[in-house]
Amino acid sequence: MTWDGFMTKFKFKHLTRVDFSDDYTRAVLELAGPLPPKGSRHGQRA
């Protein structure tokens, strides 16, 4: 698992649910590591 190098945008009217600090998020953080620096691309260093 790795972080994507870009941000996906959604309109609020299309969202039905937003979860924070759930089991999935904890697993992603544990497996993918810290977020890459803002503006960096996947697989490249800033």
PyMOL Python script that loads the backbone (N, CA, C, O; Angstrom):
from pymol import cmd

cmd.read_pdbstr("""\
ATOM      1  N   MET A   1       0.839  -1.151   0.000  1.00  0.00           N
ATOM      2  CA  MET A   1       0.000   0.000   0.000  1.00  0.00           C
ATOM      3  C   MET A   1       0.896   1.230   0.000  1.00  0.00           C
ATOM      4  O   MET A   1       1.863   1.295   0.760  1.00  0.00           O
ATOM      5  N   THR A   2       0.581   2.204  -0.849  1.00  0.00           N
ATOM      6  CA  THR A   2       1.292   3.484  -0.873  1.00  0.00           C
ATOM      7  C   THR A   2       0.283   4.601  -1.054  1.00  0.00           C
ATOM      8  O   THR A   2      -0.856   4.365  -1.456  1.00  0.00           O
ATOM      9  N   TRP A   3       0.707   5.815  -0.757  1.00  0.00           N
ATOM     10  CA  TRP A   3      -0.148   6.978  -0.949  1.00  0.00           C
ATOM     11  C   TRP A   3      -0.129   7.386  -2.417  1.00  0.00           C
ATOM     12  O   TRP A   3       0.906   7.286  -3.076  1.00  0.00           O
ATOM     13  N   ASP A   4      -1.268   7.845  -2.934  1.00  0.00           N
ATOM     14  CA  ASP A   4      -1.318   8.416  -4.275  1.00  0.00           C
ATOM     15  C   ASP A   4      -0.570   9.731  -4.276  1.00  0.00           C
ATOM     16  O   ASP A   4      -0.477  10.401  -3.247  1.00  0.00           O
ATOM     17  N   GLY A   5      -0.036  10.103  -5.426  1.00  0.00           N
ATOM     18  CA  GLY A   5       0.704  11.350  -5.542  1.00  0.00           C
ATOM     19  C   GLY A   5      -0.173  12.537  -5.878  1.00  0.00           C
ATOM     20  O   GLY A   5       0.341  13.613  -6.182  1.00  0.00           O
ATOM     21  N   PHE A   6      -1.487  12.369  -5.832  1.00  0.00           N
ATOM     22  CA  PHE A   6      -2.379  13.471  -6.147  1.00  0.00           C
ATOM     23  C   PHE A   6      -3.604  13.425  -5.230  1.00  0.00           C
ATOM     24  O   PHE A   6      -3.930  12.385  -4.659  1.00  0.00           O
ATOM     25  N   MET A   7      -4.252  14.536  -5.106  1.00  0.00           N
ATOM     26  CA  MET A   7      -5.427  14.652  -4.255  1.00  0.00           C
ATOM     27  C   MET A   7      -6.685  14.491  -5.106  1.00  0.00           C
ATOM     28  O   MET A   7      -6.811  15.120  -6.156  1.00  0.00           O
ATOM     29  N   THR A   8      -7.605  13.657  -4.658  1.00  0.00           N
ATOM     30  CA  THR A   8      -8.885  13.511  -5.327  1.00  0.00           C
ATOM     31  C   THR A   8      -9.862  14.500  -4.719  1.00  0.00           C
ATOM     32  O   THR A   8      -9.940  14.628  -3.497  1.00  0.00           O
ATOM     33  N   LYS A   9     -10.599  15.191  -5.553  1.00  0.00           N
ATOM     34  CA  LYS A   9     -11.554  16.183  -5.067  1.00  0.00           C
ATOM     35  C   LYS A   9     -12.977  15.694  -5.307  1.00  0.00           C
ATOM     36  O   LYS A   9     -13.287  15.106  -6.343  1.00  0.00           O
ATOM     37  N   PHE A  10     -13.826  15.951  -4.328  1.00  0.00           N
ATOM     38  CA  PHE A  10     -15.235  15.605  -4.419  1.00  0.00           C
ATOM     39  C   PHE A  10     -16.065  16.811  -4.016  1.00  0.00           C
ATOM     40  O   PHE A  10     -15.650  17.605  -3.171  1.00  0.00           O
ATOM     41  N   LYS A  11     -17.229  16.947  -4.617  1.00  0.00           N
ATOM     42  CA  LYS A  11     -18.161  17.995  -4.192  1.00  0.00           C
ATOM     43  C   LYS A  11     -18.895  17.499  -2.954  1.00  0.00           C
ATOM     44  O   LYS A  11     -19.237  16.320  -2.859  1.00  0.00           O
ATOM     45  N   PHE A  12     -19.134  18.388  -2.016  1.00  0.00           N
ATOM     46  CA  PHE A  12     -19.807  18.003  -0.784  1.00  0.00           C
ATOM     47  C   PHE A  12     -21.156  17.356  -1.047  1.00  0.00           C
ATOM     48  O   PHE A  12     -21.551  16.452  -0.310  1.00  0.00           O
ATOM     49  N   LYS A  13     -21.869  17.788  -2.064  1.00  0.00           N
ATOM     50  CA  LYS A  13     -23.192  17.224  -2.329  1.00  0.00           C
ATOM     51  C   LYS A  13     -23.119  15.759  -2.762  1.00  0.00           C
ATOM     52  O   LYS A  13     -24.132  15.060  -2.734  1.00  0.00           O
ATOM     53  N   HIS A  14     -21.919  15.277  -3.169  1.00  0.00           N
ATOM     54  CA  HIS A  14     -21.758  13.889  -3.575  1.00  0.00           C
ATOM     55  C   HIS A  14     -21.313  12.984  -2.428  1.00  0.00           C
ATOM     56  O   HIS A  14     -21.291  11.762  -2.573  1.00  0.00           O
ATOM     57  N   LEU A  15     -20.959  13.581  -1.289  1.00  0.00           N
ATOM     58  CA  LEU A  15     -20.521  12.801  -0.134  1.00  0.00           C
ATOM     59  C   LEU A  15     -21.717  12.396   0.711  1.00  0.00           C
ATOM     60  O   LEU A  15     -22.632  13.187   0.942  1.00  0.00           O
ATOM     61  N   THR A  16     -21.693  11.163   1.164  1.00  0.00           N
ATOM     62  CA  THR A  16     -22.749  10.705   2.060  1.00  0.00           C
ATOM     63  C   THR A  16     -22.205  10.389   3.445  1.00  0.00           C
ATOM     64  O   THR A  16     -22.961  10.292   4.412  1.00  0.00           O
ATOM     65  N   ARG A  17     -20.862  10.226   3.535  1.00  0.00           N
ATOM     66  CA  ARG A  17     -20.271   9.865   4.821  1.00  0.00           C
ATOM     67  C   ARG A  17     -18.779  10.159   4.796  1.00  0.00           C
ATOM     68  O   ARG A  17     -18.113   9.928   3.787  1.00  0.00           O
ATOM     69  N   VAL A  18     -18.259  10.666   5.899  1.00  0.00           N
ATOM     70  CA  VAL A  18     -16.823  10.893   6.065  1.00  0.00           C
ATOM     71  C   VAL A  18     -16.439  10.351   7.433  1.00  0.00           C
ATOM     72  O   VAL A  18     -17.002  10.758   8.449  1.00  0.00           O
ATOM     73  N   ASP A  19     -15.471   9.422   7.459  1.00  0.00           N
ATOM     74  CA  ASP A  19     -15.012   8.838   8.719  1.00  0.00           C
ATOM     75  C   ASP A  19     -13.572   9.247   8.982  1.00  0.00           C
ATOM     76  O   ASP A  19     -12.770   9.340   8.053  1.00  0.00           O
ATOM     77  N   PHE A  20     -13.246   9.490  10.232  1.00  0.00           N
ATOM     78  CA  PHE A  20     -11.890   9.795  10.662  1.00  0.00           C
ATOM     79  C   PHE A  20     -11.534   8.878  11.823  1.00  0.00           C
ATOM     80  O   PHE A  20     -12.388   8.521  12.633  1.00  0.00           O
ATOM     81  N   SER A  21     -10.281   8.508  11.891  1.00  0.00           N
ATOM     82  CA  SER A  21      -9.767   7.688  13.006  1.00  0.00           C
ATOM     83  C   SER A  21     -10.509   6.362  13.134  1.00  0.00           C
ATOM     84  O   SER A  21     -10.794   5.911  14.243  1.00  0.00           O
ATOM     85  N   ASP A  22     -10.819   5.740  12.002  1.00  0.00           N
ATOM     86  CA  ASP A  22     -11.442   4.425  12.037  1.00  0.00           C
ATOM     87  C   ASP A  22     -10.377   3.349  11.822  1.00  0.00           C
ATOM     88  O   ASP A  22      -9.205   3.672  11.626  1.00  0.00           O
ATOM     89  N   ASP A  23     -10.770   2.084  11.855  1.00  0.00           N
ATOM     90  CA  ASP A  23      -9.815   0.986  11.691  1.00  0.00           C
ATOM     91  C   ASP A  23      -9.128   1.026  10.329  1.00  0.00           C
ATOM     92  O   ASP A  23      -7.932   0.750  10.241  1.00  0.00           O
ATOM     93  N   TYR A  24      -9.853   1.363   9.273  1.00  0.00           N
ATOM     94  CA  TYR A  24      -9.262   1.432   7.931  1.00  0.00           C
ATOM     95  C   TYR A  24      -8.163   2.492   7.874  1.00  0.00           C
ATOM     96  O   TYR A  24      -7.081   2.244   7.343  1.00  0.00           O
ATOM     97  N   THR A  25      -8.445   3.664   8.418  1.00  0.00           N
ATOM     98  CA  THR A  25      -7.462   4.751   8.410  1.00  0.00           C
ATOM     99  C   THR A  25      -6.216   4.354   9.182  1.00  0.00           C
ATOM    100  O   THR A  25      -5.103   4.615   8.727  1.00  0.00           O
ATOM    101  N   ARG A  26      -6.379   3.734  10.331  1.00  0.00           N
ATOM    102  CA  ARG A  26      -5.231   3.283  11.116  1.00  0.00           C
ATOM    103  C   ARG A  26      -4.408   2.252  10.340  1.00  0.00           C
ATOM    104  O   ARG A  26      -3.178   2.284  10.388  1.00  0.00           O
ATOM    105  N   ALA A  27      -5.072   1.337   9.627  1.00  0.00           N
ATOM    106  CA  ALA A  27      -4.352   0.331   8.841  1.00  0.00           C
ATOM    107  C   ALA A  27      -3.581   0.989   7.699  1.00  0.00           C
ATOM    108  O   ALA A  27      -2.441   0.610   7.431  1.00  0.00           O
ATOM    109  N   VAL A  28      -4.182   1.969   7.020  1.00  0.00           N
ATOM    110  CA  VAL A  28      -3.500   2.675   5.934  1.00  0.00           C
ATOM    111  C   VAL A  28      -2.261   3.383   6.467  1.00  0.00           C
ATOM    112  O   VAL A  28      -1.189   3.276   5.871  1.00  0.00           O
ATOM    113  N   LEU A  29      -2.386   4.094   7.559  1.00  0.00           N
ATOM    114  CA  LEU A  29      -1.245   4.797   8.134  1.00  0.00           C
ATOM    115  C   LEU A  29      -0.129   3.838   8.538  1.00  0.00           C
ATOM    116  O   LEU A  29       1.052   4.140   8.366  1.00  0.00           O
ATOM    117  N   GLU A  30      -0.510   2.690   9.071  1.00  0.00           N
ATOM    118  CA  GLU A  30       0.493   1.716   9.492  1.00  0.00           C
ATOM    119  C   GLU A  30       1.210   1.092   8.299  1.00  0.00           C
ATOM    120  O   GLU A  30       2.425   0.898   8.351  1.00  0.00           O
ATOM    121  N   LEU A  31       0.494   0.776   7.237  1.00  0.00           N
ATOM    122  CA  LEU A  31       1.084   0.105   6.084  1.00  0.00           C
ATOM    123  C   LEU A  31       1.755   1.061   5.105  1.00  0.00           C
ATOM    124  O   LEU A  31       2.815   0.743   4.567  1.00  0.00           O
ATOM    125  N   ALA A  32       1.158   2.224   4.864  1.00  0.00           N
ATOM    126  CA  ALA A  32       1.673   3.155   3.852  1.00  0.00           C
ATOM    127  C   ALA A  32       2.678   4.140   4.422  1.00  0.00           C
ATOM    128  O   ALA A  32       3.416   4.768   3.663  1.00  0.00           O
ATOM    129  N   GLY A  33       2.725   4.288   5.728  1.00  0.00           N
ATOM    130  CA  GLY A  33       3.653   5.236   6.328  1.00  0.00           C
ATOM    131  C   GLY A  33       3.104   6.646   6.300  1.00  0.00           C
ATOM    132  O   GLY A  33       1.931   6.847   5.985  1.00  0.00           O
ATOM    133  N   PRO A  34       3.932   7.628   6.625  1.00  0.00           N
ATOM    134  CA  PRO A  34       3.462   9.012   6.692  1.00  0.00           C
ATOM    135  C   PRO A  34       3.097   9.545   5.314  1.00  0.00           C
ATOM    136  O   PRO A  34       3.573   9.049   4.293  1.00  0.00           O
ATOM    137  N   LEU A  35       2.247  10.560   5.305  1.00  0.00           N
ATOM    138  CA  LEU A  35       1.882  11.199   4.042  1.00  0.00           C
ATOM    139  C   LEU A  35       3.113  11.788   3.370  1.00  0.00           C
ATOM    140  O   LEU A  35       4.005  12.289   4.055  1.00  0.00           O
ATOM    141  N   PRO A  36       3.180  11.739   2.032  1.00  0.00           N
ATOM    142  CA  PRO A  36       4.311  12.379   1.346  1.00  0.00           C
ATOM    143  C   PRO A  36       4.204  13.894   1.481  1.00  0.00           C
ATOM    144  O   PRO A  36       3.114  14.411   1.728  1.00  0.00           O
ATOM    145  N   PRO A  37       5.315  14.617   1.325  1.00  0.00           N
ATOM    146  CA  PRO A  37       5.258  16.081   1.413  1.00  0.00           C
ATOM    147  C   PRO A  37       4.287  16.652   0.388  1.00  0.00           C
ATOM    148  O   PRO A  37       4.153  16.125  -0.717  1.00  0.00           O
ATOM    149  N   LYS A  38       3.618  17.721   0.760  1.00  0.00           N
ATOM    150  CA  LYS A  38       2.647  18.356  -0.134  1.00  0.00           C
ATOM    151  C   LYS A  38       3.340  18.779  -1.430  1.00  0.00           C
ATOM    152  O   LYS A  38       4.407  19.392  -1.400  1.00  0.00           O
ATOM    153  N   GLY A  39       2.728  18.449  -2.560  1.00  0.00           N
ATOM    154  CA  GLY A  39       3.278  18.823  -3.852  1.00  0.00           C
ATOM    155  C   GLY A  39       4.199  17.786  -4.451  1.00  0.00           C
ATOM    156  O   GLY A  39       4.599  17.921  -5.608  1.00  0.00           O
ATOM    157  N   SER A  40       4.556  16.735  -3.689  1.00  0.00           N
ATOM    158  CA  SER A  40       5.439  15.717  -4.253  1.00  0.00           C
ATOM    159  C   SER A  40       4.619  14.729  -5.078  1.00  0.00           C
ATOM    160  O   SER A  40       3.418  14.570  -4.859  1.00  0.00           O
ATOM    161  N   ARG A  41       5.269  14.079  -6.012  1.00  0.00           N
ATOM    162  CA  ARG A  41       4.615  13.084  -6.850  1.00  0.00           C
ATOM    163  C   ARG A  41       4.943  11.705  -6.307  1.00  0.00           C
ATOM    164  O   ARG A  41       5.985  11.524  -5.677  1.00  0.00           O
ATOM    165  N   HIS A  42       4.085  10.740  -6.537  1.00  0.00           N
ATOM    166  CA  HIS A  42       4.295   9.372  -6.078  1.00  0.00           C
ATOM    167  C   HIS A  42       5.637   8.837  -6.589  1.00  0.00           C
ATOM    168  O   HIS A  42       5.936   8.920  -7.780  1.00  0.00           O
ATOM    169  N   GLY A  43       6.433   8.291  -5.679  1.00  0.00           N
ATOM    170  CA  GLY A  43       7.699   7.692  -6.057  1.00  0.00           C
ATOM    171  C   GLY A  43       8.837   8.679  -6.245  1.00  0.00           C
ATOM    172  O   GLY A  43       9.951   8.270  -6.573  1.00  0.00           O
ATOM    173  N   GLN A  44       8.589   9.963  -6.046  1.00  0.00           N
ATOM    174  CA  GLN A  44       9.636  10.978  -6.190  1.00  0.00           C
ATOM    175  C   GLN A  44       9.793  11.713  -4.878  1.00  0.00           C
ATOM    176  O   GLN A  44       8.837  11.851  -4.114  1.00  0.00           O
ATOM    177  N   ARG A  45      10.981  12.177  -4.621  1.00  0.00           N
ATOM    178  CA  ARG A  45      11.219  12.977  -3.414  1.00  0.00           C
ATOM    179  C   ARG A  45      11.092  14.447  -3.738  1.00  0.00           C
ATOM    180  O   ARG A  45      11.436  14.899  -4.830  1.00  0.00           O
ATOM    181  N   ALA A  46      10.586  15.187  -2.757  1.00  0.00           N
ATOM    182  CA  ALA A  46      10.407  16.634  -2.954  1.00  0.00           C
ATOM    183  C   ALA A  46      11.737  17.351  -2.872  1.00  0.00           C
ATOM    184  O   ALA A  46      11.789  18.573  -3.013  1.00  0.00           O
TER     185      ALA A  46
END
""", "prot")
cmd.dss("prot")
cmd.show_as("cartoon", "prot")
cmd.util.cbc("prot")
cmd.orient("prot")
